[in-house]
Amino acid sequence: MKHSLNRIIQRTAAKCHLYNDRPGVNFILAFRLGQLIVRKAGRPLAAAGLIFILTSARVPEVHAQQPIAIYVKSAIAHGLHWLTAHQKTNGTFPCNANDRPAVTSLAVMAFLARGYTPGTGPHHTVIDQGINWVLNHQLPNGYITVPGGTMYDQGISTVMLSEAYGVANPTLRKRIGKVLSKAVGLILAAQKNTRGTFAGGWRYQPSAADADISCTGWQLMALRGAADCGAAIPEEAIKNGIAFVVRDANVNGGFAYQPGGPPGRARTGTGILALELMGQRNSPQAIAGGDFLLNHPLSPKENFYFYAVYYCSQAANQLGGKYYRQIYRPIRHELIQLQNADGSWTPTDGIEQQGSKAYATAMAILALCVPYHYLPLYQR
């Protein structure tokens, strides 16, 4: 039965090709706490369990909330052209040396978000080189990083690899699966080190005893993405992660960087998205966070603007309705206005400048590509 299901999944996926000009998806993943419903190509990750519940061989489609304007498509294409022109021969993109895994992974995700795939089609060389560089920078303990790197590298790289897994050819998928399996192991082990009010979260290094919502958001998305690929994620890890995010919720709306702190826009987008993707749909904390963002619009002059652009766009998409209309659309308009003539975006915040234009451009494209719904992780 298991082999028969695998064949059905693979045949279904073989009929699909991600890149087209119509908003939609090829793979619909449904994640439930303690259970994974699989409608995606690929075998389960090495050394990871998988529950097969194939409800239909037909691949459904999710439509964007509105048609995607030509000028938005043009801005995305222009940004991807800039990234292509500035990729280094080793597969990375210009940024601080210790940020290379994260920035490279974000750039690859920008291409995946527009529907391009590894191995074939337009831009596949850029994607392949980026993926291969990330795959080659995992330490024996599962940590995807470079000297001076952090768990941001780990979480972001794991998210990217999980999104590439389902559209990779069998050879590349096998390589990704092995790296994902070890990466998830490190993330789960690091979570057990956090204590007290920080329990269930993650911080800059795997050995940290405290946690923050920013690092935690990426690790939770990484676990969700790996689960979509077939990894058996302990229910306790998800529950503990959710509990930490809820402790970051402010009583007056929004989410703090750490429990008890003031709310901020970037961290609020993170909190909303984490809860929504972990199955806490329309929770009181997420709705209050959405209201906070309605009452505190983003400004290009604020710190961590591009980080906020990415998270708030995804959060608005998950909440839908007025949150999508009143949060996402102004962000989209502002990003179009901020794009440089060469197709890039320029970060102005001191910390974001470490990631350089490659980081800002990737984040802006990921935000603009929200209506395409190509990345399974972010589908509603």
C-alpha positions as CSV (number, residue, x, y, z in Angstrom):
1,M,0.0,0.0,0.0
2,K,2.8,2.4,0.9
3,H,4.6,1.9,-2.4
4,S,1.3,2.3,-4.3
5,L,0.7,5.7,-2.5
6,N,4.2,6.8,-3.4
7,R,3.7,6.0,-7.0
8,I,0.4,8.0,-7.1
9,I,2.0,11.0,-5.4
10,Q,4.9,10.9,-7.9
11,R,2.7,10.5,-10.9
12,T,0.5,13.4,-9.8
13,A,3.6,15.6,-9.2
14,A,5.1,14.7,-12.5
15,K,2.1,16.2,-14.3
16,C,2.7,19.5,-12.6
17,H,5.1,22.3,-13.3
18,L,5.3,25.2,-10.9
19,Y,6.1,28.0,-13.3
20,N,3.2,29.6,-15.0
21,D,1.7,33.1,-15.0
22,R,-1.5,32.3,-13.2
23,P,-1.7,32.5,-9.4
24,G,-2.1,29.0,-8.0
25,V,-0.2,26.0,-6.6
26,N,0.7,22.5,-7.5
27,F,1.0,21.1,-4.1
28,I,-1.5,21.6,-1.3
29,L,-0.2,20.6,2.2
30,A,-2.5,20.3,5.2
31,F,-0.7,20.2,8.6
32,R,-2.5,19.3,11.7
33,L,-1.0,18.9,15.2
34,G,0.2,15.3,15.4
35,Q,-0.8,14.4,11.9
36,L,0.4,15.2,8.4
37,I,-1.8,14.9,5.3
38,V,0.5,14.4,2.3
39,R,-0.3,15.5,-1.2
40,K,3.2,16.2,-2.3
41,A,5.9,14.6,-4.4
42,G,8.8,12.8,-2.8
43,R,9.7,10.1,-0.3
44,P,9.8,10.6,3.4
45,L,13.0,12.0,4.9
46,A,15.7,9.6,5.8
47,A,15.3,8.4,9.4
48,A,12.0,10.2,9.7
49,G,8.5,8.7,10.1
50,L,5.6,9.6,7.9
51,I,1.8,9.1,8.0
52,F,0.4,8.7,4.5
53,I,-3.2,9.9,4.2
54,L,-3.7,10.5,0.5
55,T,-7.2,11.9,0.2
56,S,-7.1,12.6,-3.6
57,A,-4.7,12.2,-6.5
58,R,-6.2,15.4,-8.0
59,V,-4.2,18.5,-7.2
60,P,-6.4,21.4,-6.2
61,E,-5.7,25.0,-6.8
62,V,-5.6,28.1,-4.6
63,H,-6.4,31.4,-6.3
64,A,-5.0,34.7,-5.3
65,Q,-7.3,37.2,-3.6
66,Q,-7.0,39.4,-6.7
67,P,-5.4,39.5,-10.1
68,I,-1.7,40.2,-10.0
69,A,-1.0,43.5,-11.7
70,I,1.5,43.8,-14.6
71,Y,3.6,46.3,-12.7
72,V,3.9,43.9,-9.7
73,K,5.0,41.1,-12.0
74,S,7.5,43.5,-13.7
75,A,8.9,44.5,-10.3
76,I,9.4,40.9,-9.3
77,A,11.1,40.0,-12.5
78,H,13.3,43.1,-12.3
79,G,14.3,42.1,-8.7
80,L,15.0,38.5,-9.7
81,H,17.2,39.7,-12.6
82,W,19.2,41.8,-10.1
83,L,19.7,38.8,-7.9
84,T,20.8,36.7,-10.8
85,A,23.3,39.3,-11.9
86,H,24.8,39.5,-8.4
87,Q,25.1,35.9,-7.5
88,K,28.7,34.9,-6.8
89,T,30.4,32.0,-8.6
90,N,30.2,29.9,-5.4
91,G,26.4,30.3,-5.3
92,T,26.1,33.0,-2.5
93,F,25.0,36.6,-2.7
94,P,26.7,39.8,-1.5
95,C,26.4,40.2,2.3
96,N,28.4,39.9,5.6
97,A,30.3,36.6,5.6
98,N,28.4,35.3,8.7
99,D,25.0,35.9,7.1
100,R,25.7,33.9,3.9
101,P,23.5,30.8,4.6
102,A,20.5,33.0,5.6
103,V,20.8,35.5,2.8
104,T,21.5,32.8,0.1
105,S,18.5,30.8,1.3
106,L,16.2,33.9,1.2
107,A,17.4,34.6,-2.3
108,V,16.7,31.0,-3.5
109,M,13.3,31.2,-1.8
110,A,12.6,34.4,-3.8
111,F,12.9,32.4,-7.0
112,L,10.9,29.5,-5.7
113,A,8.1,31.9,-4.6
114,R,7.7,33.1,-8.2
115,G,7.4,29.5,-9.3
116,Y,10.9,28.8,-10.6
117,T,12.3,25.4,-9.8
118,P,15.7,23.7,-9.4
119,G,17.1,21.5,-12.2
120,T,15.0,22.9,-15.0
121,G,13.4,26.0,-16.4
122,P,14.4,29.7,-16.2
123,H,16.8,30.6,-13.4
124,H,17.4,27.0,-12.4
125,T,21.2,27.5,-12.4
126,V,20.9,30.3,-9.8
127,I,18.6,28.1,-7.7
128,D,20.9,25.0,-8.0
129,Q,24.0,26.9,-7.1
130,G,22.4,28.4,-4.1
131,I,20.9,25.2,-2.8
132,N,24.2,23.3,-3.3
133,W,26.2,25.9,-1.4
134,V,23.7,25.6,1.6
135,L,23.8,21.8,1.5
136,N,27.6,21.9,1.6
137,H,27.7,24.1,4.8
138,Q,26.1,21.8,7.3
139,L,28.2,20.8,10.3
140,P,28.3,17.1,11.4
141,N,25.9,18.0,14.3
142,G,23.3,19.3,11.8
143,Y,24.0,23.0,12.2
144,I,23.8,24.9,8.9
145,T,26.1,27.8,9.5
146,V,29.4,29.4,9.0
147,P,31.9,30.9,11.5
148,G,30.0,33.7,13.4
149,G,26.7,32.4,12.2
150,T,23.5,32.0,14.2
151,M,20.3,30.0,14.4
152,Y,18.9,32.4,11.8
153,D,21.0,30.5,9.3
154,Q,19.6,27.3,10.6
155,G,16.0,28.2,10.5
156,I,16.0,30.1,7.2
157,S,18.1,27.5,5.5
158,T,15.9,24.7,6.7
159,V,12.8,26.5,5.5
160,M,14.3,27.0,2.1
161,L,15.4,23.4,1.8
162,S,11.9,22.1,2.8
163,E,10.4,24.3,0.1
164,A,12.8,23.0,-2.5
165,Y,12.4,19.4,-1.5
166,G,9.1,18.7,-3.2
167,V,10.2,20.2,-6.6
168,A,13.7,18.8,-6.8
169,N,14.7,15.9,-9.0
170,P,15.2,12.5,-7.2
171,T,18.9,12.9,-6.8
172,L,18.8,16.4,-5.3
173,R,15.8,15.5,-3.2
174,K,17.8,12.7,-1.6
175,R,20.6,15.1,-0.7
176,I,18.2,17.6,0.7
177,G,16.4,15.0,2.7
178,K,19.6,13.9,4.4
179,V,20.5,17.5,5.3
180,L,16.9,18.3,6.5
181,S,16.8,15.2,8.7
182,K,20.0,16.4,10.6
183,A,18.9,20.0,10.6
184,V,15.6,19.1,12.3
185,G,17.4,17.1,14.8
186,L,19.5,20.0,15.8
187,I,16.5,22.4,16.0
188,L,14.7,19.9,18.3
189,A,17.7,19.5,20.5
190,A,18.3,23.2,20.8
191,Q,14.6,23.8,21.9
192,K,15.2,21.6,24.9
193,N,17.9,23.9,26.2
194,T,15.6,26.9,26.8
195,R,14.3,27.3,30.3
196,G,11.6,29.1,32.4
197,T,9.6,31.7,30.6
198,F,11.8,31.0,27.5
199,A,11.0,27.3,27.4
200,G,9.9,26.1,24.0
201,G,11.6,28.9,22.1
202,W,15.0,29.4,20.4
203,R,17.8,31.9,20.5
204,Y,20.9,32.8,18.5
205,Q,22.8,29.6,19.3
206,P,21.7,26.0,19.9
207,S,23.0,26.0,23.5
208,A,21.1,29.2,24.6
209,A,18.9,29.0,27.6
210,D,16.8,32.0,26.7
211,A,14.7,32.7,23.5
212,D,13.2,35.4,21.3
213,I,10.2,35.4,19.0
214,S,12.3,36.2,15.9
215,C,14.6,33.1,16.1
216,T,11.7,31.0,17.3
217,G,9.5,32.0,14.3
218,W,12.1,30.7,11.9
219,Q,12.6,27.4,13.7
220,L,8.8,26.8,14.0
221,M,8.5,27.4,10.2
222,A,11.4,25.1,9.7
223,L,9.7,22.3,11.6
224,R,6.4,22.9,9.8
225,G,8.2,22.8,6.4
226,A,10.0,19.6,7.3
227,A,6.7,18.1,8.4
228,D,5.3,18.9,5.0
229,C,8.2,16.9,3.5
230,G,7.4,13.9,5.7
231,A,9.5,14.4,8.9
232,A,7.8,13.2,12.1
233,I,7.9,16.2,14.4
234,P,7.1,15.5,18.1
235,E,3.8,17.0,19.1
236,E,5.4,18.2,22.3
237,A,7.9,20.4,20.3
238,I,5.1,22.1,18.5
239,K,3.0,22.6,21.6
240,N,6.0,24.1,23.5
241,G,6.8,26.4,20.6
242,I,3.3,27.6,20.4
243,A,3.2,28.2,24.2
244,F,6.3,30.4,23.9
245,V,4.8,32.5,21.1
246,V,1.6,32.9,23.1
247,R,3.7,34.2,26.1
248,D,5.1,36.8,23.8
249,A,1.7,38.2,23.1
250,N,1.0,41.6,24.6
251,V,-2.3,42.0,26.5
252,N,-3.1,45.1,24.4
253,G,-2.3,43.4,21.1
254,G,0.9,42.7,19.2
255,F,3.8,40.5,20.1
256,A,7.0,41.3,22.0
257,Y,10.6,40.2,21.2
258,Q,10.7,38.4,24.5
259,P,7.9,37.8,27.1
260,G,7.0,41.0,28.9
261,G,8.5,43.4,26.4
262,P,6.7,46.0,24.2
263,P,5.1,45.0,20.9
264,G,6.6,45.8,17.5
265,R,5.5,45.4,13.9
266,A,8.1,42.9,12.8
267,R,7.7,40.7,15.9
268,T,3.9,40.9,15.6
269,G,4.0,39.7,12.0
270,T,6.3,36.8,13.3
271,G,3.9,35.9,16.1
272,I,0.8,35.9,13.9
273,L,2.5,33.8,11.2
274,A,3.9,31.3,13.7
275,L,0.5,30.7,15.3
276,E,-1.3,30.5,12.0
277,L,1.1,28.0,10.5
278,M,1.1,25.9,13.6
279,G,-2.6,25.3,13.3
280,Q,-3.8,28.1,15.7
281,R,-6.1,29.6,13.1
282,N,-7.7,33.0,14.1
283,S,-6.5,32.6,17.7
284,P,-7.3,35.6,20.0
285,Q,-3.6,36.5,20.0
286,A,-3.3,36.4,16.2
287,I,-6.4,38.5,15.7
288,A,-5.2,41.0,18.3
289,G,-1.9,41.1,16.5
290,G,-3.7,41.8,13.2
291,D,-5.5,44.7,14.8
292,F,-2.2,46.0,16.2
293,L,-0.8,46.1,12.7
294,L,-3.9,47.8,11.4
295,N,-3.4,50.5,14.0
296,H,0.4,50.7,13.5
297,P,1.1,50.7,9.8
298,L,4.7,50.0,8.6
299,S,7.0,52.8,7.7
300,P,10.1,52.5,5.5
301,K,12.0,54.6,8.0
302,E,11.6,52.1,10.9
303,N,14.2,49.6,12.0
304,F,13.9,46.1,10.5
305,Y,11.6,47.4,7.7
306,F,12.3,44.6,5.2
307,Y,12.0,42.0,8.0
308,A,8.6,43.4,8.9
309,V,7.6,43.6,5.2
310,Y,8.2,39.9,4.8
311,Y,6.5,38.8,8.0
312,C,3.6,41.2,7.9
313,S,2.8,40.3,4.3
314,Q,2.6,36.6,5.2
315,A,0.6,37.3,8.3
316,A,-1.9,39.4,6.5
317,N,-2.3,36.7,3.9
318,Q,-3.0,34.1,6.6
319,L,-5.6,36.3,8.4
320,G,-7.2,37.4,5.1
321,G,-10.2,39.8,4.7
322,K,-9.6,43.3,6.0
323,Y,-6.1,42.4,7.2
324,Y,-5.0,41.4,3.7
325,R,-6.6,44.5,2.2
326,Q,-5.4,47.0,4.7
327,I,-2.0,45.6,5.6
328,Y,-0.7,43.8,2.5
329,R,-1.8,46.2,-0.2
330,P,-0.1,49.3,1.3
331,I,3.1,47.2,1.8
332,R,2.9,46.2,-1.9
333,H,2.4,49.8,-3.0
334,E,5.3,51.0,-0.8
335,L,7.7,48.3,-2.1
336,I,7.0,49.3,-5.7
337,Q,7.8,52.9,-4.8
338,L,11.1,51.9,-3.0
339,Q,12.5,49.7,-5.8
340,N,15.7,51.0,-7.3
341,A,16.1,51.5,-11.0
342,D,18.4,48.5,-11.2
343,G,15.7,46.2,-9.7
344,S,17.1,46.0,-6.2
345,W,15.9,47.3,-2.8
346,T,18.2,49.1,-0.3
347,P,18.1,48.5,3.4
348,T,18.5,51.6,5.5
349,D,18.5,50.0,9.0
350,G,22.0,49.4,10.4
351,I,21.5,45.7,11.2
352,E,19.6,45.0,7.9
353,Q,22.5,46.6,6.0
354,Q,24.6,43.6,7.0
355,G,22.5,41.6,4.7
356,S,23.0,44.2,1.9
357,K,20.8,44.7,-1.1
358,A,20.6,41.0,-1.6
359,Y,18.8,40.5,1.7
360,A,16.4,43.4,1.1
361,T,15.7,42.4,-2.4
362,A,14.9,38.8,-1.5
363,M,12.6,39.9,1.3
364,A,10.8,42.4,-0.9
365,I,10.2,39.8,-3.6
366,L,9.0,37.3,-1.1
367,A,6.4,39.9,0.0
368,L,5.3,40.8,-3.5
369,C,5.0,37.1,-4.4
370,V,2.5,36.4,-1.6
371,P,-0.5,36.2,-4.0
372,Y,1.1,33.6,-6.1
373,H,0.8,31.0,-3.3
374,Y,3.6,28.8,-4.8
375,L,5.4,28.1,-1.6
376,P,3.5,25.3,0.2
377,L,4.5,26.4,3.6
378,Y,2.6,29.7,3.4
379,Q,-0.6,28.5,1.7
380,R,-3.7,29.1,3.8
